[in-house]
Amino acid sequence: MTYWLLNLCFLVPAAAVLAAALLRRRRSGMRNRTFVLRLAGTAAVLLLLTAVFDNLMIAVDLFGYNPDRISGAFLGLAPLEDFAYPLAAVLLLPALWELLAPRTAALSEENE
């Protein structure tokens, strides 16, 4: 199994949970634009940190990747597949937070 196939096993469900959270927000009259912009900002920061620290850890040989399982596309020393983990966190964690929050708290927060 390649790393991309492994990544799909958690990226697809994370995207589905985010879609459910966005749909719930829209149905309850909440704006998604701010929520999505915050997700994009968070993703940018996490992907930048991943690029910096994964390259450092790979450079000092803390870990490596099986060359038969990666695509061969790299950002520095880090294979692109490695960036799926922070992306999944950005998709899934805020979506779960949104879905599990009581509606009254979420509505009052949006109105502030």
N, C-alpha and C positions, 0 to 999 in steps of 0.2 A: 504494500500500500504506500502510495506517495504521500508526502506531507500535505499537498493540496487536497487530496481525498479526505485525509484526516481532518483538515481544517473545515471542509464542507460539512462534516458531521456536527460541528458546533456552530459554524457561521449561519447556516440555513435556519436552524431553530432560533438562534439569537435574533436574526432578522425578522422571523415570524412573530416573536414576542414583541419586538419593537413595533411592528405593524399593528399588532393588537393594541398596544399602548397608545399609539397615535390615533387609531380609530376611536378608542374610548375617550380620549381627550376631545376629539372633534365632536363626538356625539353629546358630550356634556357641555359644549359651547366654549371650550378652552382653545386658545390659539396654539397651533403647532409651530409657528414660525420661530418663536423665541426658544422653544424646547429644542428644535432641530439645530438652531444656531449654537446653542450651548453644547449640544452633542458634537457638532463639527469642531468647535474650539477645543473641547476636551480631547477629541480624536487627534487633532493636530499636535497638542502638547504630548500626549501619550506616545504617538508615533515618533515624534522627535526624540523623546527620552529613550524609546526602544532602540532607535537607530544609534544613538550615542553609546548607550551602555551595552547593547548586544555586540557592537563592534569592538568595544573595549574588552569584553569578556571573551570573545572569540580570539582576539589578538593575543591575549595572555594564555590562551589554550585551556580555558576552564571547561569548554564544551565545543562540540563540533557537530556536523551533520553528515549523514551517509550520502555521498555524492550520487548514488543510484536512486535516491528517493526525493531529491530536490529538482527544481525546474532548471537551475543553472543561472537564474536571474538574481543578481545581488545588488544590495545597496551598501557599498563598502564591502565588508566581509560577511555581512548578514544576508542570508537568502530571503527573498521577498516573502516566502512562506512564514517566516518568523513574525511578520507584522500582523498576522491574522489574530494572534492571541490578544493584543491590546484592542484591536478592532472589535473583537467579540465582546470584550469587557465593556467597551463604550456602547455597544448595541444593547447588550443584555441587562446590565446592572441598573441604568436609569429607567429602562422599560419596566423592569420588575418593581423598582421603587414606585413608579407611577401606577402600576396595576395593583399593587398591594396597599397603597395609601388610601386612607378613608376619603371618600368624596368630599366631605365638608371641609377637611383640611386643605385638600388640593384646590377647591374652588376659592376659598378665602385667600390662599397664597397667590393665585392667579390675579385676583382683583386688586392686590396691593401695588 
